[in-house]
Amino acid sequence: MTDATTLTSKGQVTVPREIRQRMGLKPGDKITFSLLSDGTLVVRPKLRHVTDLAGLLHKPGRAPVPLKEMTADLPTDDSVS
C-alpha cells in the first residue's frame, strides 16, 4: 500500500485513514520511526506499555521468583570498583 501525505513546516504529517485503521492507531497513540541503512523508513505503532509485559515470560507450573531473590547475587554499590 502506498499513500502520499504532506510534511508541514512543523515536521508533522497526517497518517492516512486506511493506514491508521489497519495499524489500529487511535488519537494519542505513539508511533516509532526507524531508518534502515538502505534508506527504508519503518513506521510502527508503539501500543504496549512496559506494564503490559508483566507475566510475559511466565511458564505454567513454574513458581514466580520474588525480586529479592533475583537481586540477592548482584553486587552492592560499595563492592563495585
NORRAMO-V559019 format. One line per field, one symbol per residue. ss: DSSP state (2 for helix, 1 for strand, 0 for the rest). psi: psi as a letter, one per 30 degrees, with the letter a starting at -180 (. if undefined). burial: b if it has 24 or more other C-alpha atoms within 12 Angstrom, else e. A space follows every 50 residues. Layout:
ss->???
psi->???
burial->???
This chain:
ss->00000000000000002222222000000111111000001111110002 2220000000000000222220000022200
psi->kkkklkklfggllkkkeeeeeffgklkflkkkkkjlfgfkkkkkkifkle fffkgegkkkfkkkkkeeeefegkkleffk.
burial->eeeeeeeeeeeeeebeeeeeeeeeeeeeeeeeeeeeeeeeeeeebeeeee eeeeeeeeeeeeeeeeeeeeeeeeeeeeeee
